[in-house]
Amino acid sequence: MASPEALQQEIERFIRAKSDGLSPEEAALVVAQIVSRAAAELHRLARAEAVRLKGTAEWGQWASLQNAARAAVLQAASCRDVASRLSRRGQ
């Protein structure tokens, strides 16, 4: 696995590659969709690990991550909805 810094740079390049050249409204929608999918994947992973580790010492940390990720999923959905409305307005 790449270092945290290298991974962050790779993710930033990916986001820019997907959003560069788009209108602000279109770029907002693309980035909001990326955030939404990333939050959903984090929630899926954390939930699966919390279920797998239930009853162990590690369970609490995974359950906490699952709860935080669930909140992120809800916030990301709100961002995606607003960005979607903005992108329709910009057409």
C-alpha positions in Angstrom: 0.0 0.0 0.0 1.2 3.5 -0.8 2.1 6.0 2.0 -0.8 8.1 3.3 0.6 11.1 1.5 1.0 9.3 -1.8 -2.5 7.9 -1.5 -3.9 11.4 -0.8 -2.2 12.8 -3.8 -3.4 10.0 -6.0 -7.0 10.6 -4.9 -6.7 14.3 -5.4 -5.4 13.7 -9.0 -8.3 11.3 -9.6 -10.9 13.9 -8.4 -9.3 16.7 -10.5 -9.1 14.4 -13.6 -12.9 13.8 -13.2 -13.8 17.4 -12.6 -11.4 19.6 -14.5 -12.9 21.3 -17.5 -16.4 21.0 -16.2 -18.6 23.9 -15.2 -18.7 24.6 -11.5 -22.2 23.0 -11.3 -21.1 19.8 -13.2 -17.9 19.6 -11.1 -19.8 19.9 -7.9 -22.0 17.0 -9.0 -19.1 14.8 -9.9 -17.3 15.5 -6.7 -20.4 15.0 -4.6 -21.0 11.6 -6.4 -17.4 10.6 -5.6 -17.9 11.6 -1.9 -21.2 9.7 -1.7 -19.8 6.5 -3.1 -16.7 6.7 -0.9 -18.8 7.3 2.2 -21.1 4.3 1.3 -18.1 2.1 0.7 -16.6 3.1 4.1 -19.9 2.4 5.8 -20.2 -1.0 4.1 -16.6 -2.0 5.1 -17.0 -0.7 8.7 -20.4 -2.5 9.1 -19.0 -5.8 7.8 -16.1 -5.6 10.2 -18.2 -4.6 13.2 -20.5 -7.6 12.5 -17.5 -9.9 12.1 -15.8 -8.7 15.3 -18.8 -8.4 17.5 -17.9 -9.5 21.0 -14.2 -8.8 20.6 -12.0 -5.9 21.9 -11.8 -4.5 18.3 -15.6 -4.3 17.8 -16.1 -0.9 19.5 -13.7 0.9 17.2 -15.3 -0.6 14.1 -18.8 0.1 15.5 -17.7 3.7 16.0 -16.4 4.0 12.5 -19.7 2.5 11.2 -21.7 5.2 13.0 -19.4 8.0 11.8 -19.6 6.6 8.2 -23.4 6.4 8.4 -23.5 10.1 9.3 -21.1 10.7 6.4 -23.4 8.8 4.0 -26.3 11.0 5.1 -24.3 14.2 4.7 -22.9 13.1 1.3 -26.4 12.3 0.1 -27.5 15.9 1.0 -24.4 17.3 -0.9 -25.2 15.1 -3.9 -28.9 16.2 -3.9 -28.0 19.9 -3.8 -25.3 19.5 -6.4 -27.8 17.7 -8.6 -30.2 20.6 -8.3 -27.4 23.0 -9.1 -26.3 21.0 -12.2 -29.9 21.0 -13.5 -30.2 24.7 -13.0 -26.9 25.3 -14.9 -28.3 23.5 -18.0 
